[in-house]
Amino acid sequence: FGPAVRLTLPPLSENDSHDLVLSILRKLPQIPPTLSALIVRLAAGNPFYVEEMVRVLIEDGVIVPDETAWQLRPRELTRLRVPATLTGILQARLDRLPELERVTLQQAAVVGDEFWAGSVHQINEAARHPYTPEQVDAALQALERRDMIYRASTSTFAGSQTYLFKHTVLREVAYESVLLRDRPGYHLQAARWLETRSGEWAVEYSALIAQHHELAGRPAEAARLYEQAAARAGEQFKLGSAIDYYRKVLELVRPLPQYLDTRLRVEERQGHMLVQRGRLVEALAAYRSMHDAAALDGNARGGCINSPWL
């Protein structure tokens, strides 16, 4: 479970974008200059846009692919309405999916950029109109053929295939299309599946499971798991992550007066870590907040706070 690495790539130059278009469309006997120029202009240096735009052309029947050569239908091209943004392109592709594939992709998007076949099955089973397990498996295979998702080389959980979204933006577009009334229930099922399958690795997934409980509208359970994630991060000397997780706990429990004990404990631990990181102004604010909360509650613990300044 190594840390994720984010790479920032510069946009393609106009010439590189043009070369990419020609490479992807190389099976066409002739590429209309107006078409390649349009794709290059709208892509604005984003290679993923180029790929997705070509897929829209294929799905709309403008381009008919074959093993040896592709065919262009100019008449269909004149009717084409090209989305101007990557989000628009991906939304167009999502709208064109059969209902089974679209719903399956939406349920997978609830789990995250990385998801598991078993988690999608559990969300589907709790849906208002569930599909059969065989239909869900067929949908995942179809989405893989469409190059919207792909299989990970190794599976995190034995017996459940791990998948990843082709692109984070695709996952975001799919998630935003999930009905608001369905999201809490879907997130709860994702959390329960992870809790069941993670076993001895549960602490490593506590932050992810906490996020699902938070989005399922279960703040107390989410706070408990975020605190667990913070403690684990602290053990690994990842103080920045620990401080962020403690901040999440406080956001969740401040509106819940019955969790004052948790708030005081977390603010003290957060303050201690902030001191270790040299973030003294923030540490002082954490200790003052802890002191004020205890004093307002009339709790004697307010006079027992272990702070170097209070």
N, C-alpha and C positions, 0 to 999 in steps of 0.2 A: 504494500500500500504506500508507494512513494508519492511525493507531492506532484501535483499536476504542473505541467510546464506550458506556459502560454507563449507562443511565438507571434510577434507582430511582423507581418510581411508587407512590404511596400506595394502599392498598386502597380499593375502592369503598365508599361508604356503603350502608347497607341499602336506602335509597330508590333510589339509583342502580343497585344490583344488581337490584332489583325492576323498575325501568324497562328494564334491559337484557334481562331475561327476557321481559318483555312485548313488547319490540321483536323479539327473535329468534323468538318464538312468535306473531307477529302474524297469520300466515296461518291459525291455528286459529280456528274459529268461536267457541269458548269455551275459556278457559284455566282449568282447575280451580284454585281458590285453594290447595288443599293441595299441588298439584304445584309451583306457582311458589314457595310458601313453603319447600318442601323444598329446592329448588335454591338459593334465596337463602341459606338457613341453612347448607347444606353448602359453598357457594362461599366463604363467609367473606370476601367482598370481592374474590375473584380472578375477573376477567372471563374468563380462559381456561378456568377450571373450568366456567363457565356454558356457553360454547360447546361444550366437549367433552361435557358432560352431555347437551345437546340432541342431539348427534351419536349418543351411545349410545342415546338414546330412539328415534332414527330407525333405527339399525342393528338394534335389538331389535324393531322393528316396532310399538312403542308409538305412534309417530307415523308416518303415511304421507304423505310430502310429494308435492305436485303443483304445477304451475306457478301455478295460481290460488289454490287453497286446500289446507290440510293437514287430514288426518283423524286424530282421536285414537281409539285403541282402549282403552277403560277396562278391559276384561278383562285385556289384556296388562299394563296399568299395575299391577294388583294383584299380579302375579307378579314385578314388577321388584325386583331387589336393587341398591340404589344404593351404589356405592363412596363412602366418606366422605372420601377425599382425592383430590387431583389425580393423584397417582401411581397410585392405584387405578383411577381413571377411564381413564387412558391405558393401563394394563396391560390393562384390560378390552377396550379398542378393539384393542390389539395381538393379544390372544387370539382375537378374532373375525375377524381377517384370514385370507384364503386363504393357504395355505402359501407359494406363490410370492411374494406381496406381503410377507408377514411376513419371510421370509428376505432379500428384497431390502432391506427397511427396516433390518434388522439389519446387513447388510453396509455399507449407507450410513452407519449410525451409527458404525461403526468408523472411517470416514474423518474424521468430525467434523460440527459444526453446518453447515459448508459442505462440500459434496462435489461430485464430478463424475461424469457418467454413465460415462466411461471407467474411472474408478477402481473403480466398482462392477462393471463388466464384468470387470476383471482379477481382483478378489477372487472373483467368481463362477466364473471359469474354473479357479481353483486350489482350489475347494471340493470336498469329497468327492463331492457329487452336484450337479454344475453344471447350470444351465438353459441353454437356447439364448439367444443374444444378443437374438433377437426377443422371447422371453419376458421377459427382464430389461427391455427397453424398454417392453413392455406393462405390466409391474408398476409401473415408475416413473410412467407415465401414469395408472394406476389410483390410485396413492398421491397423485398431484397432484389428481385429482378428489375424493379423500376429504379434501383440504385438510390432509394431514399433512406434505407438502413443497410447495415452490413454486419456480418457476424464477427465477433471478436475471436482472435486466434486461440484464446483460452477462456474457459468458463469460470467465473468467480465462485458459483455455487454448483456443486455436483448435481447432475441431472436436470439442469435448467440452462438452456443456451443463452449466452450473453450476446446482446446486440448493441450497436451504437448508431446514433443518427448520423447521416452523411454530413450534416452541418448543423451547428448550434442554432442558426437562424431558422432552419426548417423545423427544428423542435419547438422553437418559440412560437412560430406561426401556427403549428398544429395545436399547441397548448392553448393559445389565445382563442382558438375556435371551439374549445370545449365549453359546453354550457355552464354558466356560473352555478346553477343549482346542482350540477353533477360533480363539480370539483371536490367539495369536502368529502363526499363518500368515496370517490376514487382515491384521494390522498390517504384516507383512513385504511383502505384495503392495501395500498402500497406499503404503508407503515407496518401493518400486521404481517404482510408477507415477508418483509425484511426482518422483522423481529423473530419470526418463526425459523427462517432459513439461516440467519447469521450465526446462531449458536454461540460458540466460544469466541467468535469474532464480533459479537454484538457491540462491544465498546468502540470498535473501529468504525462502526456504522451509526453510532449514536447521533452524530450531527445530522446525517441524512434522514434518519428516522424522525428526529426532532422536527426537522423542517416539514416533513409530511404531516406530523401531528399538528403543527402550528397552522398549516394550510387547511387541515381538517376541522379547525375550530376547537382544538383541545389544548389550550394554553398551559395548563398545569402539567400535563404529561410532556409537552414540548419543553417546558422549562426544566423539568427533571432530567431530560436527556441532554439538553444543551449544557447543563451543569456537569453531567457525566463526561461530555465531550471536552469541556474546559479542563476538567481534572486530568484527563488523559493527555491533552495537549501540554499541560504543565509538566507532567511526568516526562514528556519527550522534549522538554525545554523549548517548546514552541509558544513562547509567552505571548506573542502578538495574536496568534489564533486563540489562545486561552482567554485573553482579555476580550476579544470580539465575542466569543461564546458567552462569557459572563455578561456582557452587555445585552445579548439577546435574552438571557434569563431575566435580567432586570426589566427589560421592556415588557416582558410577558407577565411578571408578577406584581409590578407596581400598581396596576388597577385591581389587584386581588388582595385586600387587607388581611385575609386569613393566612397569607403566606409571608407574613412579616419576618418570621424566623429565617426563611429562605433568603429574603431580601437582605437582611443584616449580614448573614453569613457570606453571601456572594459579594456584597459591596466591600466587606473586609478583605476577602481574597483578591478581588479585583484591585483594590487599593494597594495591597502588598505587591502585586505583580507590576502595577504601574510604577511603583517606587523602584523596583528592580530594573525596569526599562528606562529609568530616568525621566519619566513623564510626570513630574512632581505636581504641576498645576492640576492635572487630571486626577492624580492620586488624592490631593487635598479635597477636591470636589467630591470624590467618592466617599471619603471619610466624613465630610460634613453632611452629605446626604444620609449616610448611615446614622450619624448622631442625631440629626433632625428627625428622622423617621422614628427612632427609638424614643426620643423625647416627646414627640407628638402623641405617641401611643401611650405615654406614661409608664413606659417599661423600664425597670431598674437596669436592664442590660445596657441602656444608653450610657450609664456611667462606667461601664466595664469594657468599653471599646478599646481594642488594642491598636491604637494609632499613635505614631510618633509625634503628631501635632495637636491632637485633641485631648 
